């Protein structure tokens, strides 16, 4: 017996096409990567848009499209990647860019965060695994 799911919210931004969406492990935040060089953090609080969802932070720092995003296991940081061949780690609380992950020669399509490790994959046919403990903030 198949049932039809009904949407509970429709989140819309004026940024541009949404390229990736990622839930925070705490279940209270949603990251949305966009074509216009940004990643939005949505939170479900009081008021706001559909069922209380509202943009709480806009993470900016990429120089081209942002294609993927992933939360840290503690939901306090987000890694984003994009067409500028970089990964970037941001604080969810402040929106501040904490560091840059270089090393890819072409566009970076995807990323994932598990434990202390971050993985990024690129059009340059490589996957780089980063240990967050050894990534210097401010780079």
Secondary structure as a PSIPRED ss2 file (coil, helix, strand):
# PSIPRED VFORMAT (PSIPRED V4.0)

   1 X C   1.000  0.000  0.000
   2 X C   1.000  0.000  0.000
   3 X C   1.000  0.000  0.000
   4 X C   1.000  0.000  0.000
   5 X C   1.000  0.000  0.000
   6 X C   1.000  0.000  0.000
   7 X C   1.000  0.000  0.000
   8 X C   1.000  0.000  0.000
   9 X C   1.000  0.000  0.000
  10 X C   1.000  0.000  0.000
  11 X C   1.000  0.000  0.000
  12 X C   1.000  0.000  0.000
  13 X C   1.000  0.000  0.000
  14 X C   1.000  0.000  0.000
  15 X C   1.000  0.000  0.000
  16 X C   1.000  0.000  0.000
  17 X C   1.000  0.000  0.000
  18 X E   0.000  0.000  1.000
  19 X E   0.000  0.000  1.000
  20 X E   0.000  0.000  1.000
  21 X E   0.000  0.000  1.000
  22 X E   0.000  0.000  1.000
  23 X E   0.000  0.000  1.000
  24 X C   1.000  0.000  0.000
  25 X C   1.000  0.000  0.000
  26 X C   1.000  0.000  0.000
  27 X C   1.000  0.000  0.000
  28 X C   1.000  0.000  0.000
  29 X E   0.000  0.000  1.000
  30 X E   0.000  0.000  1.000
  31 X E   0.000  0.000  1.000
  32 X E   0.000  0.000  1.000
  33 X E   0.000  0.000  1.000
  34 X E   0.000  0.000  1.000
  35 X C   1.000  0.000  0.000
  36 X C   1.000  0.000  0.000
  37 X C   1.000  0.000  0.000
  38 X E   0.000  0.000  1.000
  39 X E   0.000  0.000  1.000
  40 X E   0.000  0.000  1.000
  41 X E   0.000  0.000  1.000
  42 X E   0.000  0.000  1.000
  43 X E   0.000  0.000  1.000
  44 X E   0.000  0.000  1.000
  45 X C   1.000  0.000  0.000
  46 X C   1.000  0.000  0.000
  47 X C   1.000  0.000  0.000
  48 X C   1.000  0.000  0.000
  49 X C   1.000  0.000  0.000
  50 X H   0.000  1.000  0.000
  51 X H   0.000  1.000  0.000
  52 X H   0.000  1.000  0.000
  53 X E   0.000  0.000  1.000
  54 X E   0.000  0.000  1.000
  55 X E   0.000  0.000  1.000
  56 X E   0.000  0.000  1.000
  57 X E   0.000  0.000  1.000
  58 X E   0.000  0.000  1.000
  59 X E   0.000  0.000  1.000
  60 X E   0.000  0.000  1.000
  61 X C   1.000  0.000  0.000
  62 X C   1.000  0.000  0.000
  63 X C   1.000  0.000  0.000
  64 X C   1.000  0.000  0.000
  65 X C   1.000  0.000  0.000
  66 X E   0.000  0.000  1.000
  67 X E   0.000  0.000  1.000
  68 X E   0.000  0.000  1.000
  69 X E   0.000  0.000  1.000
  70 X E   0.000  0.000  1.000
  71 X E   0.000  0.000  1.000
  72 X C   1.000  0.000  0.000
  73 X C   1.000  0.000  0.000
  74 X C   1.000  0.000  0.000
  75 X C   1.000  0.000  0.000
  76 X C   1.000  0.000  0.000
  77 X E   0.000  0.000  1.000
  78 X E   0.000  0.000  1.000
  79 X E   0.000  0.000  1.000
  80 X E   0.000  0.000  1.000
  81 X E   0.000  0.000  1.000
  82 X E   0.000  0.000  1.000
  83 X C   1.000  0.000  0.000
  84 X C   1.000  0.000  0.000
  85 X C   1.000  0.000  0.000
  86 X C   1.000  0.000  0.000
  87 X E   0.000  0.000  1.000
  88 X E   0.000  0.000  1.000
  89 X E   0.000  0.000  1.000
  90 X E   0.000  0.000  1.000
  91 X E   0.000  0.000  1.000
  92 X C   1.000  0.000  0.000
  93 X C   1.000  0.000  0.000
  94 X C   1.000  0.000  0.000
  95 X C   1.000  0.000  0.000
  96 X C   1.000  0.000  0.000
  97 X E   0.000  0.000  1.000
  98 X E   0.000  0.000  1.000
  99 X E   0.000  0.000  1.000
 100 X E   0.000  0.000  1.000
 101 X E   0.000  0.000  1.000
 102 X C   1.000  0.000  0.000
 103 X C   1.000  0.000  0.000
 104 X C   1.000  0.000  0.000
 105 X C   1.000  0.000  0.000
 106 X C   1.000  0.000  0.000
 107 X C   1.000  0.000  0.000
 108 X E   0.000  0.000  1.000
 109 X E   0.000  0.000  1.000
 110 X E   0.000  0.000  1.000
 111 X E   0.000  0.000  1.000
 112 X E   0.000  0.000  1.000
 113 X E   0.000  0.000  1.000
 114 X E   0.000  0.000  1.000
 115 X C   1.000  0.000  0.000
 116 X C   1.000  0.000  0.000
 117 X E   0.000  0.000  1.000
 118 X E   0.000  0.000  1.000
 119 X E   0.000  0.000  1.000
 120 X E   0.000  0.000  1.000
 121 X E   0.000  0.000  1.000
 122 X E   0.000  0.000  1.000
 123 X C   1.000  0.000  0.000
 124 X C   1.000  0.000  0.000
 125 X C   1.000  0.000  0.000
 126 X C   1.000  0.000  0.000
 127 X E   0.000  0.000  1.000
 128 X E   0.000  0.000  1.000
 129 X E   0.000  0.000  1.000
 130 X E   0.000  0.000  1.000
 131 X E   0.000  0.000  1.000
 132 X H   0.000  1.000  0.000
 133 X H   0.000  1.000  0.000
 134 X H   0.000  1.000  0.000
 135 X C   1.000  0.000  0.000
 136 X C   1.000  0.000  0.000
 137 X C   1.000  0.000  0.000
 138 X C   1.000  0.000  0.000
 139 X C   1.000  0.000  0.000
